[in-house]
Every structure is written in structure tokens, then in C-alpha cells.
Amino acid sequence: MRPDGGYMLVIKTVRDDGSIEAIYMNPRPITVSKARMSTASGKINVFVELRDVGYPGSYYTLAYDNDKDRLVGVYHHMVLKQNFDIFFVRKKR
């Protein structure tokens, strides 16, 4: 969950090929058109692209911060043509 607004990214499955089955909510579900995981220099990276009304290809580029157990990165807002530094924390069950 993003603490700055309650946006939720749920990573349901990471496949062997790096593709991710993900759900994104704001608070309603937004279509995730593409989601992938990769590793580079020992870091886990996540890319999530959104395609829905008001989300014409906006996307997240994220890296897993193991020390703080969170995803940290940038939200690329394609409508506003702006980038925002954000992070997602793991929601307690």
C-alpha cells in the first residue's frame, strides 16, 4: 500500500519468466496491462504499467528495499507528464 493515498499494488504471482500477475487499486481496480520483475546488481526490480480510464500508460519503476521491506521508486504519471517519488509498504494481514 502507498501510505500517501491508499493506492494498493497486489503482487499475486511472479512467474519463472519474470512476468507478474498483479492487481492495482485506487481504490477501485485499475487495469494492469504489463508487470515484470527483473534483477540487476543484486536488486529486485518491478515494472508495472497501467492502462485504464485516466491511466493511459502511466507506470511504476520500483526496487525492493530489503532493509525496510518495501518497494521504492517512481510513478510516471502520463496524463500530468510528471514523475513522483513513491514507495509501497507491505500491508499487514
A tleap script that builds the chain and sets N, CA, C and O, in Angstrom:
source leaprc.protein.ff14SB
mol = sequence {
  NMET ARG PRO ASP GLY GLY TYR MET LEU VAL
  ILE LYS THR VAL ARG ASP ASP GLY SER ILE
  GLU ALA ILE TYR MET ASN PRO ARG PRO ILE
  THR VAL SER LYS ALA ARG MET SER THR ALA
  SER GLY LYS ILE ASN VAL PHE VAL GLU LEU
  ARG ASP VAL GLY TYR PRO GLY SER TYR TYR
  THR LEU ALA TYR ASP ASN ASP LYS ASP ARG
  LEU VAL GLY VAL TYR HIE HIE MET VAL LEU
  LYS GLN ASN PHE ASP ILE PHE PHE VAL ARG
  LYS LYS CARG
}
set mol.1.N position { 0.835 -1.165 0.000 }
set mol.1.CA position { 0.000 0.000 0.000 }
set mol.1.C position { 0.891 1.243 0.000 }
set mol.1.O position { 1.928 1.287 0.662 }
set mol.2.N position { 0.454 2.257 -0.767 }
set mol.2.CA position { 1.161 3.537 -0.737 }
set mol.2.C position { 0.580 4.369 0.396 }
set mol.2.O position { -0.611 4.680 0.374 }
set mol.3.N position { 1.384 4.738 1.384 }
set mol.3.CA position { 0.885 5.494 2.528 }
set mol.3.C position { 0.363 6.886 2.173 }
set mol.3.O position { -0.372 7.484 2.959 }
set mol.4.N position { 0.729 7.406 1.011 }
set mol.4.CA position { 0.326 8.766 0.654 }
set mol.4.C position { -1.054 8.845 0.017 }
set mol.4.O position { -1.449 9.918 -0.438 }
set mol.5.N position { -1.797 7.751 -0.031 }
set mol.5.CA position { -3.115 7.851 -0.632 }
set mol.5.C position { -3.901 6.564 -0.648 }
set mol.5.O position { -5.021 6.536 -1.158 }
set mol.6.N position { -3.354 5.511 -0.111 }
set mol.6.CA position { -4.082 4.256 -0.050 }
set mol.6.C position { -4.077 3.448 -1.336 }
set mol.6.O position { -4.814 2.469 -1.449 }
set mol.7.N position { -3.259 3.838 -2.311 }
set mol.7.CA position { -3.150 3.053 -3.538 }
set mol.7.C position { -2.577 1.689 -3.172 }
set mol.7.O position { -1.647 1.594 -2.372 }
set mol.8.N position { -3.137 0.634 -3.763 }
set mol.8.CA position { -2.661 -0.710 -3.427 }
set mol.8.C position { -2.155 -1.433 -4.661 }
set mol.8.O position { -2.801 -1.428 -5.708 }
set mol.9.N position { -1.004 -2.048 -4.529 }
set mol.9.CA position { -0.440 -2.920 -5.549 }
set mol.9.C position { -0.336 -4.303 -4.925 }
set mol.9.O position { 0.382 -4.506 -3.946 }
set mol.10.N position { -1.061 -5.249 -5.505 }
set mol.10.CA position { -1.040 -6.623 -5.007 }
set mol.10.C position { -0.301 -7.475 -6.029 }
set mol.10.O position { -0.742 -7.601 -7.171 }
set mol.11.N position { 0.806 -8.051 -5.625 }
set mol.11.CA position { 1.554 -8.960 -6.491 }
set mol.11.C position { 1.102 -10.367 -6.135 }
set mol.11.O position { 1.450 -10.906 -5.084 }
set mol.12.N position { 0.313 -10.952 -7.044 }
set mol.12.CA position { -0.270 -12.267 -6.780 }
set mol.12.C position { 0.692 -13.397 -7.117 }
set mol.12.O position { 0.833 -14.352 -6.353 }
set mol.13.N position { 1.357 -13.281 -8.272 }
set mol.13.CA position { 2.232 -14.346 -8.748 }
set mol.13.C position { 3.399 -13.752 -9.518 }
set mol.13.O position { 3.227 -12.814 -10.296 }
set mol.14.N position { 4.584 -14.302 -9.297 }
set mol.14.CA position { 5.749 -13.981 -10.128 }
set mol.14.C position { 6.127 -15.280 -10.829 }
set mol.14.O position { 6.464 -16.273 -10.184 }
set mol.15.N position { 6.069 -15.259 -12.151 }
set mol.15.CA position { 6.355 -16.459 -12.942 }
set mol.15.C position { 7.856 -16.582 -13.217 }
set mol.15.O position { 8.611 -15.622 -13.056 }
set mol.16.N position { 8.269 -17.765 -13.628 }
set mol.16.CA position { 9.686 -18.028 -13.915 }
set mol.16.C position { 10.257 -17.097 -14.977 }
set mol.16.O position { 11.448 -16.789 -14.953 }
set mol.17.N position { 9.410 -16.641 -15.918 }
set mol.17.CA position { 9.889 -15.758 -16.988 }
set mol.17.C position { 9.949 -14.287 -16.561 }
set mol.17.O position { 10.295 -13.419 -17.363 }
set mol.18.N position { 9.607 -14.008 -15.285 }
set mol.18.CA position { 9.654 -12.641 -14.768 }
set mol.18.C position { 8.345 -11.889 -14.873 }
set mol.18.O position { 8.215 -10.800 -14.315 }
set mol.19.N position { 7.364 -12.452 -15.582 }
set mol.19.CA position { 6.071 -11.774 -15.666 }
set mol.19.C position { 5.355 -11.881 -14.320 }
set mol.19.O position { 5.521 -12.851 -13.581 }
set mol.20.N position { 4.565 -10.867 -14.031 }
set mol.20.CA position { 3.875 -10.772 -12.743 }
set mol.20.C position { 2.377 -10.688 -12.983 }
set mol.20.O position { 1.922 -9.977 -13.878 }
set mol.21.N position { 1.617 -11.413 -12.183 }
set mol.21.CA position { 0.169 -11.226 -12.129 }
set mol.21.C position { -0.068 -10.258 -10.974 }
set mol.21.O position { 0.217 -10.571 -9.818 }
set mol.22.N position { -0.599 -9.066 -11.306 }
set mol.22.CA position { -0.748 -8.024 -10.286 }
set mol.22.C position { -2.124 -7.376 -10.373 }
set mol.22.O position { -2.777 -7.385 -11.417 }
set mol.23.N position { -2.539 -6.819 -9.252 }
set mol.23.CA position { -3.778 -6.042 -9.154 }
set mol.23.C position { -3.394 -4.677 -8.601 }
set mol.23.O position { -2.578 -4.578 -7.684 }
set mol.24.N position { -3.993 -3.613 -9.168 }
set mol.24.CA position { -3.748 -2.252 -8.688 }
set mol.24.C position { -5.093 -1.623 -8.381 }
set mol.24.O position { -6.027 -1.735 -9.174 }
set mol.25.N position { -5.201 -0.962 -7.234 }
set mol.25.CA position { -6.458 -0.329 -6.830 }
set mol.25.C position { -6.227 1.099 -6.355 }
set mol.25.O position { -5.238 1.403 -5.688 }
set mol.26.N position { -7.183 1.978 -6.725 }
set mol.26.CA position { -7.077 3.397 -6.381 }
set mol.26.C position { -8.443 4.052 -6.154 }
set mol.26.O position { -8.730 4.944 -6.952 }
set mol.27.N position { -9.283 3.775 -5.251 }
set mol.27.CA position { -9.398 2.495 -4.536 }
set mol.27.C position { -10.042 1.418 -5.397 }
set mol.27.O position { -10.015 0.240 -5.040 }
set mol.28.N position { -10.628 1.814 -6.542 }
set mol.28.CA position { -11.226 0.803 -7.429 }
set mol.28.C position { -10.128 0.135 -8.255 }
set mol.28.O position { -9.045 0.698 -8.414 }
set mol.29.N position { -10.397 -1.057 -8.778 }
set mol.29.CA position { -9.389 -1.739 -9.596 }
set mol.29.C position { -9.056 -0.954 -10.870 }
set mol.29.O position { -9.950 -0.437 -11.540 }
set mol.30.N position { -7.785 -0.873 -11.190 }
set mol.30.CA position { -7.261 -0.251 -12.405 }
set mol.30.C position { -6.558 -1.369 -13.184 }
set mol.30.O position { -5.835 -2.177 -12.601 }
set mol.31.N position { -6.772 -1.409 -14.495 }
set mol.31.CA position { -6.185 -2.469 -15.311 }
set mol.31.C position { -4.659 -2.383 -15.337 }
set mol.31.O position { -4.088 -1.353 -15.692 }
set mol.32.N position { -4.018 -3.477 -14.956 }
set mol.32.CA position { -2.564 -3.613 -15.073 }
set mol.32.C position { -2.314 -4.252 -16.437 }
set mol.32.O position { -2.647 -5.419 -16.647 }
set mol.33.N position { -1.726 -3.489 -17.366 }
set mol.33.CA position { -1.509 -4.011 -18.718 }
set mol.33.C position { -0.219 -4.813 -18.829 }
set mol.33.O position { -0.103 -5.701 -19.673 }
set mol.34.N position { 0.737 -4.502 -17.982 }
set mol.34.CA position { 2.032 -5.188 -18.035 }
set mol.34.C position { 2.678 -5.096 -16.660 }
set mol.34.O position { 2.642 -4.047 -16.018 }
set mol.35.N position { 3.263 -6.191 -16.216 }
set mol.35.CA position { 4.004 -6.186 -14.949 }
set mol.35.C position { 5.124 -7.212 -15.056 }
set mol.35.O position { 4.899 -8.355 -15.455 }
set mol.36.N position { 6.332 -6.791 -14.696 }
set mol.36.CA position { 7.514 -7.653 -14.814 }
set mol.36.C position { 8.450 -7.453 -13.626 }
set mol.36.O position { 8.516 -6.375 -13.034 }
set mol.37.N position { 9.163 -8.510 -13.301 }
set mol.37.CA position { 10.200 -8.453 -12.286 }
set mol.37.C position { 11.526 -8.787 -12.954 }
set mol.37.O position { 11.586 -9.626 -13.853 }
set mol.38.N position { 12.580 -8.127 -12.509 }
set mol.38.CA position { 13.920 -8.438 -13.001 }
set mol.38.C position { 14.897 -8.233 -11.852 }
set mol.38.O position { 14.553 -7.651 -10.823 }
set mol.39.N position { 16.103 -8.713 -12.041 }
set mol.39.CA position { 17.145 -8.479 -11.049 }
set mol.39.C position { 18.351 -7.865 -11.753 }
set mol.39.O position { 18.682 -8.213 -12.886 }
set mol.40.N position { 18.990 -6.946 -11.049 }
set mol.40.CA position { 20.206 -6.305 -11.560 }
set mol.40.C position { 21.032 -5.862 -10.369 }
set mol.40.O position { 20.512 -5.231 -9.449 }
set mol.41.N position { 22.294 -6.183 -10.379 }
set mol.41.CA position { 23.213 -5.807 -9.296 }
set mol.41.C position { 22.683 -6.227 -7.930 }
set mol.41.O position { 22.835 -5.501 -6.947 }
set mol.42.N position { 22.063 -7.399 -7.874 }
set mol.42.CA position { 21.562 -7.916 -6.611 }
set mol.42.C position { 20.263 -7.295 -6.142 }
set mol.42.O position { 19.802 -7.606 -5.044 }
set mol.43.N position { 19.657 -6.424 -6.941 }
set mol.43.CA position { 18.399 -5.759 -6.577 }
set mol.43.C position { 17.238 -6.387 -7.338 }
set mol.43.O position { 17.378 -6.777 -8.497 }
set mol.44.N position { 16.099 -6.477 -6.675 }
set mol.44.CA position { 14.865 -6.915 -7.324 }
set mol.44.C position { 14.150 -5.668 -7.823 }
set mol.44.O position { 13.875 -4.748 -7.053 }
set mol.45.N position { 13.852 -5.645 -9.116 }
set mol.45.CA position { 13.176 -4.507 -9.734 }
set mol.45.C position { 11.808 -4.933 -10.245 }
set mol.45.O position { 11.623 -6.059 -10.705 }
set mol.46.N position { 10.850 -4.011 -10.157 }
set mol.46.CA position { 9.484 -4.286 -10.592 }
set mol.46.C position { 9.027 -3.150 -11.496 }
set mol.46.O position { 9.214 -1.974 -11.185 }
set mol.47.N position { 8.424 -3.523 -12.618 }
set mol.47.CA position { 7.832 -2.569 -13.557 }
set mol.47.C position { 6.346 -2.889 -13.651 }
set mol.47.O position { 5.973 -4.039 -13.883 }
set mol.48.N position { 5.487 -1.870 -13.471 }
set mol.48.CA position { 4.039 -2.059 -13.563 }
set mol.48.C position { 3.467 -0.948 -14.434 }
set mol.48.O position { 3.636 0.235 -14.139 }
set mol.49.N position { 2.784 -1.345 -15.517 }
set mol.49.CA position { 2.147 -0.377 -16.408 }
set mol.49.C position { 0.635 -0.467 -16.254 }
set mol.49.O position { 0.068 -1.558 -16.200 }
set mol.50.N position { -0.011 0.698 -16.185 }
set mol.50.CA position { -1.462 0.786 -16.020 }
set mol.50.C position { -2.095 1.308 -17.307 }
set mol.50.O position { -1.593 2.255 -17.913 }
set mol.51.N position { -3.203 0.683 -17.722 }
set mol.51.CA position { -3.943 1.159 -18.899 }
set mol.51.C position { -5.421 1.062 -18.572 }
set mol.51.O position { -6.005 -0.021 -18.550 }
set mol.52.N position { -6.011 2.226 -18.317 }
set mol.52.CA position { -7.422 2.286 -17.959 }
set mol.52.C position { -7.852 3.730 -18.134 }
set mol.52.O position { -7.040 4.572 -18.518 }
set mol.53.N position { -9.109 4.033 -17.861 }
set mol.53.CA position { -9.591 5.409 -17.930 }
set mol.53.C position { -8.779 6.252 -16.954 }
set mol.53.O position { -8.739 5.957 -15.760 }
set mol.54.N position { -8.132 7.300 -17.460 }
set mol.54.CA position { -7.295 8.157 -16.626 }
set mol.54.C position { -5.889 7.627 -16.398 }
set mol.54.O position { -5.076 8.283 -15.748 }
set mol.55.N position { -5.599 6.448 -16.926 }
set mol.55.CA position { -4.282 5.819 -16.752 }
set mol.55.C position { -3.761 5.331 -18.110 }
set mol.55.O position { -3.615 4.126 -18.313 }
set mol.56.N position { -3.480 6.249 -19.036 }
set mol.56.CA position { -3.069 5.857 -20.387 }
set mol.56.C position { -1.579 5.503 -20.477 }
set mol.56.O position { -0.801 6.204 -21.124 }
set mol.57.N position { -1.202 4.416 -19.826 }
set mol.57.CA position { 0.204 4.015 -19.874 }
set mol.57.C position { 1.048 4.553 -18.739 }
set mol.57.O position { 2.275 4.462 -18.787 }
set mol.58.N position { 0.415 5.111 -17.716 }
set mol.58.CA position { 1.172 5.517 -16.527 }
set mol.58.C position { 1.833 4.264 -15.955 }
set mol.58.O position { 1.288 3.166 -16.061 }
set mol.59.N position { 3.010 4.433 -15.347 }
set mol.59.CA position { 3.715 3.238 -14.889 }
set mol.59.C position { 4.595 3.519 -13.677 }
set mol.59.O position { 4.962 4.656 -13.382 }
set mol.60.N position { 4.915 2.421 -12.992 }
set mol.60.CA position { 5.811 2.434 -11.836 }
set mol.60.C position { 7.113 1.743 -12.206 }
set mol.60.O position { 7.102 0.707 -12.870 }
set mol.61.N position { 8.231 2.309 -11.782 }
set mol.61.CA position { 9.523 1.623 -11.792 }
set mol.61.C position { 9.948 1.546 -10.329 }
set mol.61.O position { 10.147 2.570 -9.675 }
set mol.62.N position { 10.085 0.329 -9.829 }
set mol.62.CA position { 10.279 0.103 -8.399 }
set mol.62.C position { 11.464 -0.819 -8.141 }
set mol.62.O position { 11.839 -1.624 -8.993 }
set mol.63.N position { 12.041 -0.690 -6.963 }
set mol.63.CA position { 13.094 -1.596 -6.496 }
set mol.63.C position { 12.745 -2.015 -5.071 }
set mol.63.O position { 12.248 -1.214 -4.279 }
set mol.64.N position { 13.009 -3.271 -4.760 }
set mol.64.CA position { 12.720 -3.771 -3.421 }
set mol.64.C position { 13.813 -3.343 -2.454 }
set mol.64.O position { 14.997 -3.593 -2.682 }
set mol.65.N position { 13.397 -2.694 -1.370 }
set mol.65.CA position { 14.297 -2.282 -0.289 }
set mol.65.C position { 14.185 -3.340 0.805 }
set mol.65.O position { 13.250 -3.316 1.605 }
set mol.66.N position { 15.131 -4.257 0.838 }
set mol.66.CA position { 15.096 -5.372 1.777 }
set mol.66.C position { 15.168 -4.908 3.231 }
set mol.66.O position { 14.512 -5.492 4.093 }
set mol.67.N position { 15.949 -3.875 3.516 }
set mol.67.CA position { 16.103 -3.390 4.893 }
set mol.67.C position { 14.787 -2.883 5.470 }
set mol.67.O position { 14.511 -3.084 6.653 }
set mol.68.N position { 13.977 -2.231 4.649 }
set mol.68.CA position { 12.711 -1.659 5.124 }
set mol.68.C position { 11.490 -2.430 4.634 }
set mol.68.O position { 10.356 -2.031 4.898 }
set mol.69.N position { 11.717 -3.540 3.916 }
set mol.69.CA position { 10.644 -4.394 3.405 }
set mol.69.C position { 9.584 -3.573 2.671 }
set mol.69.O position { 8.405 -3.590 3.024 }
set mol.70.N position { 10.034 -2.855 1.640 }
set mol.70.CA position { 9.108 -2.039 0.862 }
set mol.70.C position { 9.615 -1.900 -0.572 }
set mol.70.O position { 10.788 -2.138 -0.856 }
set mol.71.N position { 8.716 -1.515 -1.458 }
set mol.71.CA position { 9.070 -1.202 -2.838 }
set mol.71.C position { 9.202 0.307 -2.958 }
set mol.71.O position { 8.297 1.046 -2.568 }
set mol.72.N position { 10.320 0.765 -3.495 }
set mol.72.CA position { 10.626 2.197 -3.597 }
set mol.72.C position { 10.884 2.527 -5.059 }
set mol.72.O position { 11.516 1.752 -5.776 }
set mol.73.N position { 10.393 3.684 -5.498 }
set mol.73.CA position { 10.675 4.055 -6.878 }
set mol.73.C position { 9.958 5.302 -7.332 }
set mol.73.O position { 9.764 6.251 -6.572 }
set mol.74.N position { 9.566 5.275 -8.609 }
set mol.74.CA position { 8.981 6.449 -9.252 }
set mol.74.C position { 7.676 6.053 -9.932 }
set mol.74.O position { 7.587 5.013 -10.584 }
set mol.75.N position { 6.660 6.910 -9.766 }
set mol.75.CA position { 5.409 6.780 -10.510 }
set mol.75.C position { 5.472 7.782 -11.643 }
set mol.75.O position { 5.618 8.982 -11.411 }
set mol.76.N position { 5.363 7.297 -12.860 }
set mol.76.CA position { 5.420 8.131 -14.059 }
set mol.76.C position { 3.979 8.392 -14.501 }
set mol.76.O position { 3.351 7.530 -15.116 }
set mol.77.N position { 3.459 9.576 -14.190 }
set mol.77.CA position { 2.069 9.944 -14.469 }
set mol.77.C position { 1.993 10.509 -15.882 }
set mol.77.O position { 2.430 11.633 -16.129 }
set mol.78.N position { 1.441 9.734 -16.806 }
set mol.78.CA position { 1.458 10.116 -18.212 }
set mol.78.C position { 0.467 11.230 -18.543 }
set mol.78.O position { 0.691 11.968 -19.503 }
set mol.79.N position { -0.615 11.375 -17.786 }
set mol.79.CA position { -1.576 12.460 -18.035 }
set mol.79.C position { -0.958 13.795 -17.646 }
set mol.79.O position { -1.010 14.752 -18.419 }
set mol.80.N position { -0.378 13.865 -16.458 }
set mol.80.CA position { 0.242 15.104 -15.974 }
set mol.80.C position { 1.642 15.315 -16.537 }
set mol.80.O position { 2.202 16.407 -16.438 }
set mol.81.N position { 2.206 14.254 -17.133 }
set mol.81.CA position { 3.591 14.291 -17.631 }
set mol.81.C position { 4.565 14.687 -16.513 }
set mol.81.O position { 5.455 15.518 -16.691 }
set mol.82.N position { 4.352 14.047 -15.347 }
set mol.82.CA position { 5.188 14.288 -14.174 }
set mol.82.C position { 5.606 12.953 -13.565 }
set mol.82.O position { 4.953 11.928 -13.763 }
set mol.83.N position { 6.694 12.990 -12.831 }
set mol.83.CA position { 7.183 11.825 -12.098 }
set mol.83.C position { 7.110 12.109 -10.606 }
set mol.83.O position { 7.381 13.223 -10.159 }
set mol.84.N position { 6.743 11.092 -9.846 }
set mol.84.CA position { 6.604 11.234 -8.401 }
set mol.84.C position { 7.404 10.145 -7.702 }
set mol.84.O position { 7.267 8.969 -8.039 }
set mol.85.N position { 8.235 10.516 -6.737 }
set mol.85.CA position { 8.943 9.549 -5.905 }
set mol.85.C position { 7.939 8.963 -4.925 }
set mol.85.O position { 7.264 9.701 -4.208 }
set mol.86.N position { 7.840 7.646 -4.892 }
set mol.86.CA position { 6.836 6.988 -4.044 }
set mol.86.C position { 7.444 5.732 -3.409 }
set mol.86.O position { 8.568 5.339 -3.722 }
set mol.87.N position { 6.674 5.119 -2.513 }
set mol.87.CA position { 7.027 3.788 -2.018 }
set mol.87.C position { 5.764 3.068 -1.587 }
set mol.87.O position { 4.770 3.689 -1.214 }
set mol.88.N position { 5.822 1.759 -1.645 }
set mol.88.CA position { 4.749 0.886 -1.183 }
set mol.88.C position { 5.250 0.125 0.032 }
set mol.88.O position { 6.363 -0.400 0.017 }
set mol.89.N position { 4.446 0.058 1.081 }
set mol.89.CA position { 4.766 -0.756 2.253 }
set mol.89.C position { 3.911 -2.016 2.207 }
set mol.89.O position { 2.820 -2.027 1.637 }
set mol.90.N position { 4.424 -3.066 2.812 }
set mol.90.CA position { 3.668 -4.319 2.870 }
set mol.90.C position { 2.526 -4.146 3.860 }
set mol.90.O position { 2.737 -3.747 5.005 }
set mol.91.N position { 1.321 -4.449 3.411 }
set mol.91.CA position { 0.153 -4.339 4.278 }
set mol.91.C position { 0.109 -5.547 5.204 }
set mol.91.O position { 0.243 -6.689 4.764 }
set mol.92.N position { -0.078 -5.284 6.473 }
set mol.92.CA position { -0.170 -6.364 7.455 }
set mol.92.C position { -1.489 -7.088 7.260 }
set mol.92.O position { -2.524 -6.460 7.037 }
set mol.93.N position { -1.450 -8.404 7.344 }
set mol.93.CA position { -2.670 -9.205 7.151 }
set mol.93.C position { -3.507 -9.256 8.380 }
set mol.93.O position { -4.564 -9.888 8.382 }
savepdb mol mol.pdb
quit
